[in-house]
Amino acid sequence: MSSENPSQNSSSLSLSALIKRVNDLFELLRSQRELLRQKGINLSTGTLDNLRSIKARLEAIQRQVD
């Protein structure tokens, strides 16, 4: 029998969705960085590092919720 309650399960699912979105955004920006630069859109210093940090924090919260 699982010790998770519905609130924990819902929180974990929400965190999983957030983690996926942050990861998708990270991968998209990383893969499109040069194209964006050619269009005159420069990512500010640390953008990808900040997204990586946000993902790590969300994963840590998810471990606590689980």
C-alpha positions in Angstrom: 0.0 0.0 0.0 1.3 3.4 -0.9 2.0 6.0 1.8 1.2 8.9 -0.7 -1.9 10.9 -0.2 -3.8 12.4 -3.1 -2.2 15.8 -2.4 1.3 14.5 -2.5 0.5 12.7 -5.8 -0.9 15.8 -7.3 2.1 17.9 -6.2 4.5 15.3 -7.6 2.7 15.3 -10.9 2.7 19.1 -11.0 6.4 19.2 -10.2 7.1 16.6 -12.9 5.2 18.7 -15.5 7.2 21.8 -14.4 10.5 19.9 -14.6 9.6 18.7 -18.1 8.8 22.3 -19.2 12.0 23.7 -17.8 14.0 21.0 -19.4 12.2 21.4 -22.8 12.9 25.2 -22.6 16.5 24.6 -21.7 17.0 22.2 -24.7 15.1 24.5 -27.1 17.2 27.5 -26.1 20.4 25.6 -26.2 19.7 24.2 -29.7 18.4 27.5 -31.1 21.0 29.8 -29.5 22.9 30.5 -32.7 19.8 31.0 -34.7 18.5 33.4 -32.1 21.9 35.3 -32.2 21.6 35.6 -36.0 18.1 37.2 -35.5 19.6 39.7 -33.0 18.3 37.9 -29.9 21.1 37.2 -27.4 20.5 35.2 -24.3 21.7 37.0 -21.3 24.7 35.5 -19.5 23.7 32.7 -17.2 20.3 32.0 -18.8 21.0 28.3 -19.4 22.7 28.0 -16.1 19.7 29.5 -14.3 17.4 27.1 -16.0 19.6 24.2 -15.0 19.5 25.5 -11.5 15.8 25.8 -11.5 15.4 22.3 -12.7 17.7 21.0 -10.0 15.7 22.9 -7.3 12.4 21.5 -8.6 13.9 18.0 -8.6 15.0 18.4 -5.0 11.5 19.6 -4.0 10.0 16.7 -5.8 12.2 14.2 -3.9 11.0 15.8 -0.6 7.4 15.5 -1.7 7.8 11.9 -2.7 
